[in-house]
């Protein structure tokens, strides 16, 4: 198994998903990629953005990739092992002062807004704002995914069956994310460093930050057929549902959880649903990307 160091430069960055993008690197299943990132908004420092950028092709999150996984085909499952996530020294968050459905509902779309700058201590895993707020950090990559199979330019904003802007706070170091492969070679990309976020990401912004280093191991499974992402963490199994309608997103996540409970525990769907009502928690992953995200969570020792 090899470790591939990806430099942070114009060649390795892009701001959209597309199966037409040329891969920056080809790896074998089981290899690890290591890279640094700028923040989701292409900032290289709190006051300066990366240049040059294409106003159309780089309109989305600043992503590293795409990386080709040799042998990956539609019908396979990409396993993304999240081995290491190290924040950079600074970050920011904001709220209000722009129109979203929630801001409109809360009466905050017309401001006043707030902008908080954060100093991040990766070694101590603590962030402190200029106003004196202090938080423990739980860094993760908001975007982990592959392009849709259709040719053309696709936004990085919504999460999809093939991954993307999932924004799940539980995909921290030690987690493994499983994604249905959409195109030959997988063409995997990652970015959108978050130092801390709550479930839902209700202001539309986490602590957005660059990452000093991320390490991801890319595996390939041909024995796990999925219709939506799932994840394993040291605490629990997660199944994801994405849809513009929150109820449908929840139903997709529950449906996937019933399939997982059959694989892991040998339960038929009616019995799995009965037990899921007792031991499975539904969480709103995010509600701000046009497509709502829900994840169902089954703690490992919940069924004994």
Secondary structure, 3 states (H helix, E strand, C coil): CCEEEECCCHHHEECCECCCCCCCEEECCCEEEEEEECCCCCEEECCEECCCCCCCCCCCCCEEEEEEECCCCCCCEEEEEEEEEEEEEEEEEEECCCCCHHHHHHCCCCCCCEEEEEEEECCCCEEEECCCCEEECCCEEEEEECCCCCCCCECCCCEECCEEECCCCCCCCCCEEEEECCCCCCCEEEEEEECCCCCECCCCCCCEEEEEEEEEEEEEECCCCCCCCEEECCCEEEEEEEECCHHHHHHHHHHHHHHHHHHHHCCCHHHHHHHHHHHEEEEEEECCCCCEEEEEEEECCCCC
